[in-house]
Amino acid sequence: MDLVFRDAEVVDGSGGPSYRADVAVEGGRIAAIVKEGAAAGCQRPTARRIVDAEGLALSPGFIDMHAHSDLALLRDPDHSAKAAQGVTLEVLGQDGLSYAPVDDRTLDEVRRAITGWNGDGSDLDLDWRTVGEYLDRLDGAHGGRGIAVNAAYLVPQGTVRMYAMGWEDRPATEAELDRMRQLVAEGLEQGAVGMSSGLTYTPGMYAPDAELTELCRVVARHGGYYCPHHRSYGAGALEAYAEMVGLTRDAGCALHLAHATMNFGVNRGRAPELLSLLDEALAAGSDITLDTYPYTPGCTTLAAVLPSWAHEGGPEALSARLRDEETAERIRHQLEELGSDGCHGVPVEWDTIEISGVTDPALASWVGRRVPDWPAARRLLLEDRLGSTILQHVGHEENVRAIMRHPVHTGGSDGILQGAKPHPRAYGTFPEYLGRYVRGEAVLTLEECVAHLTSRPARRLRLPDRGLIREGHVADLVLFDPATVASGATYEAPRTLPVGIPHVLVDGRFVIEDGRRTQALPGRSVRRIPT
């Protein structure tokens, strides 16, 4: 064999009890599992490399169901932010905004719109236009060597709408809707696993339910799933969840709820209401999963909290409105007194908004500071060309804990890697689950937690040979110490790598070995299996 993990405590991803075993890897797959006390005559596997796993847990690789590494995987071959956590697969194309499918105009606009998530891309040759070409680019990245971890992709509905009809706040014509159906279908045929939306982000949030339902019908026909960042996590959050449940039920489409939580003061302690809604839908036959990260603050761009009408026409139109005194006052009134749809219908509380990153180095003194008021926010938006990112301190620990216990829960970092002080979830989500919520506070058992992070997302992605430790499965594996694993990332030092994860394999190759990043780039695009 290529490799044997000797005397590992195997947490196999099923949720069942762990067991002690030798696990052998050959040719990128799990070749043998020999449990302790196996029948007489069953030889222990031997290999060119034997790793002593005494006292350590061996699990399937973790699947990040909500990642923003769309350009980071191309920019940074190391990508320790995820590899060091034990992440072996990321799902990209989130929140309705990413870089394929596009034409030249749409690419320029989406680069500007999500600079705060991924940088503006000026350091890369963004030479693809279709979903298939983007996935090919991942496969051939870094001189043909590949990428650090595997990646799946969702067709971004906001980008599709931008491509088909620009930034107009109106229902699509039939011809425009046909074009969107075509773009979504092509993306799925080229390997995307589903479709995402960002329904507090323009231009995707301009789409009415009827339009989204039609696109979800296309997703359903191709065996994909719909992953919405829905219309509110604040005022009317429960109704927004119900809207997504009803919409996908009507379309016959599987639903995966992105970073599913209940935020802002109006939702303190209301997670049980959300879970009751989901339980009723599941009992009625709906196919629903969700993801969360184990932290209370959110993270987005400062521009995202503005009302949707201010964004109509795109980033240049928004900047012009901010420069106009009368229009800027309308924006302030909406934000501070009425509640902007970009801020989830809740009047903004400036002391909850912390600047986590800027694109202009001359503005670096803003990082780590709270926004004092609207004049300061307006000035920063204009000076940083809408590129500033924020932490929004609006979550509730009791909601986070309740939702992570649910049987359809999976893990998703929502990790934005840009900025001088990114949210620690980007570098810490998976060890935070294991260290704090399993060992430290016993919210989940180790076996439950690993299932949430491995087999459940693999089922949602329809990956029959990942997410479990089984003979014949792909050898995406994590060896960690249950007694010490912990996130090193904090709000003060958010790029600190975790501890207690000595080995991570992607497709049978070490990307983390003895706690250090190797030079291996075994990651590739993971494409939808046609149904």
C-alpha positions, 0 to 999 in steps of 0.5 A, a space after each residue: 500500500 501507499 500509506 497506512 494509518 495504524 491504530 487510528 480511532 476511526 470516526 467514519 462520518 456515518 454518525 455511528 460509534 467510532 472504532 479502532 482500526 488500521 486504514 490503508 490508502 492506495 492510488 488515492 482511495 481507501 484500499 483496506 480497513 482492518 478493525 481491531 480484533 478482526 478475525 484470525 488470519 486477517 493480516 494488518 496492512 503494510 505500506 511504504 509509509 506508516 503513520 502512527 495514529 495512536 490516540 488520534 481520530 481519523 475522519 473523512 475530509 471536511 466539506 465546506 458547504 459555503 466558501 468564497 475561495 473563488 479567486 483565492 484558489 487560483 491566487 494562492 497555491 498554499 491555501 492553508 486557510 482551508 487545508 490546515 482546517 481539514 477542509 478537502 472540498 469547498 463549494 464556491 459560487 455562493 450568494 448569487 455572485 461569482 465569475 461565471 457565466 459572464 461576458 466581458 461587461 458582466 465580468 467587469 461589473 461582478 469584479 467591482 461588485 464583490 471586490 470586498 469578497 475576493 479582491 478585484 482580480 486584477 492580479 489574475 488572468 480571468 480568461 474564462 467566460 463559462 462555468 465549464 471554462 472556470 472549472 477547467 481553469 481550477 483543474 489547470 491552475 498553478 502551471 497545470 498542477 491543480 489547486 490545494 483542495 477540491 472545489 464544486 461550484 454553484 451557478 450564481 443567480 445574481 450574476 446570471 441576471 446581471 448577464 441577461 438584463 443588467 442591474 434593472 429593478 424590474 421583472 424579467 421579460 420572457 426573452 430575458 427569463 429564457 436567457 437566464 434559464 439557458 445560462 443556468 442549464 448550461 452551467 449545470 450541464 458543464 458541472 455545477 452542482 446547483 444554483 445560489 442566490 444572494 437575495 439581499 445583494 443586487 441585482 439578484 434580489 431584484 428577482 421576484 419569486 416567480 422568476 426564482 421558481 422558474 430557475 429552480 425548475 431548471 435546477 431540479 431537472 438537472 438534479 441540482 439544489 438551490 442554495 439561497 442567501 434569502 431575503 432577510 436574516 433580520 426583520 421578517 426572517 422567518 417569513 423569508 425562510 418560509 418563502 424559500 421553502 414554498 418556492 422550492 416545493 413548488 419547483 420540485 427542487 432540493 433546498 440548501 439554506 445558506 448560513 442559516 441563522 436568526 440575527 439582530 435583536 428581533 430574533 434573539 432566541 427564535 431559532 426553535 421557530 425556524 427549526 419547527 418550520 423546517 421540521 414541518 416541511 421535512 415531514 411533508 416531503 421537502 428535501 432540505 439541508 442547511 449550513 452554519 458557521 459557529 460564530 455570532 457576527 456576520 461578514 459582508 461588504 459595507 455597501 451591502 447594507 444600503 437599500 437595493 434601490 440605491 444599487 440599481 444600475 450597478 456600482 458606478 450608479 451607486 457611487 453617483 447616488 452617494 455623491 449626491 447630497 439629496 440622494 445620500 440623505 434618502 439613503 441615510 433615512 432608509 438605513 437609520 430610520 426605516 430599515 434598509 432591505 440590504 440591512 435585513 429590514 432592521 434600522 442600522 446600529 452603527 456600533 455593530 459594524 466593524 471594518 474588517 478590510 479596505 482595498 485602499 491601503 491609505 485607509 488601513 487605519 479604519 480596520 478594526 474600528 467601528 463605524 461611528 455614523 452615516 457621514 463616516 460610512 458614506 465617506 469610506 464607501 466613496 474613498 474605498 470605491 465600495 470595497 470595504 468589508 465589515 463584521 456585523 455583530 448581530 448574532 445570538 449564541 443560543 440560536 447558533 447552538 440550537 441550529 447546529 444540533 439539527 439533523 440536516 445541519 452541515 458546516 459552512 465557513 462563509 469564509 471571506 479571505 480578503 481584508 487585514 482582519 477577516 472574520 476568524 470563521 475563514 481560518 477557524 470554522 471546522 476546528 472551532 466545531 471540534 474544539 469548542 462545541 464538541 470537546 469544550 461544551 458538548 453541544 455535539 458528540 464527536 461522531 455527530 459533529 463529524 457526520 455534519 461536516 462530512 457525509 451530510 454535505 457529501 449526500 447533498 452534493 450527490 458524491 457517492 464515494 466521498 464523506 465516509 471512511 469506506 473501502 473504495 472511497 476517495 481518500 480525503 482524510 483528516 487525522 486530528 487529536 480530539 484532545 487538543 484540536 482547536 481554532 487558532 483564529 481570533 478576532 484579534 489574530 484571525 489568520 492564525 492556523 488551527 492546532 491539533 490537526 497533524 495530517 490532511 489528505 486530498 485524493 490520497 496525497 498529503 496537503 498537511 503533513 506533520 502539521 505543515 503545508 506540503 507543496 502538493 496540489 491534488 485538488 480538482 473541480 468536483 463536477 455534478 454527476 448527471 442524473 
